[in-house]
Amino acid sequence: MRPDMVLIILGMGVVTFFTRFGAQALFRQVGVPTWFDRWLRHVPTGILTALIVPSVLMPQGRLDLTLHNDYLLAGLLSALIAYRFRNVALTMALGLAAVIALRWLGN
C-alpha cells in the first residue's frame, strides 16, 4: 500500500475518533439537550430512507415508476405490511418473497 494512502486512512481515523470523543465528553459534562435528543431519534429513519428510496425508485440508474419495476411493487407491498402489522420480521420476509416472486414471474 502506498504511504500517502496509509496517512490518509490514519488521518481519517484520528478525525473520526476525536469528533466522537469530543461529542461524548461534551455531552457527559452538560447533558444532551431535550431538543437534540428528539432530533436524534429521527436520524436512523432518515438514513434508512436515504438508502432505500433510490434503490426502489431507480433500480437501473434512472427513475422507473412503472409496473415493471419489481422493487417498487415489493416496496409498496412492504410499506403496506409494515403499516398494517407493525412487524419488522413479517415485513422483511414478505417483502423479500414479493421481490423473488416478481423476479421469477418476470423472467
Buried (B, 14 or more C-beta within 10 A) or exposed (E): EEEEEEEEEEEEEEEEEEEEEEEEEEEEEEEEEEEEEEEEEEEEEEEEEEEEEEEBBBBEEEEBEEEEBBBBBBBBBBEEBBEEEEEEEBBEEBBEEBBEEBEEEEE
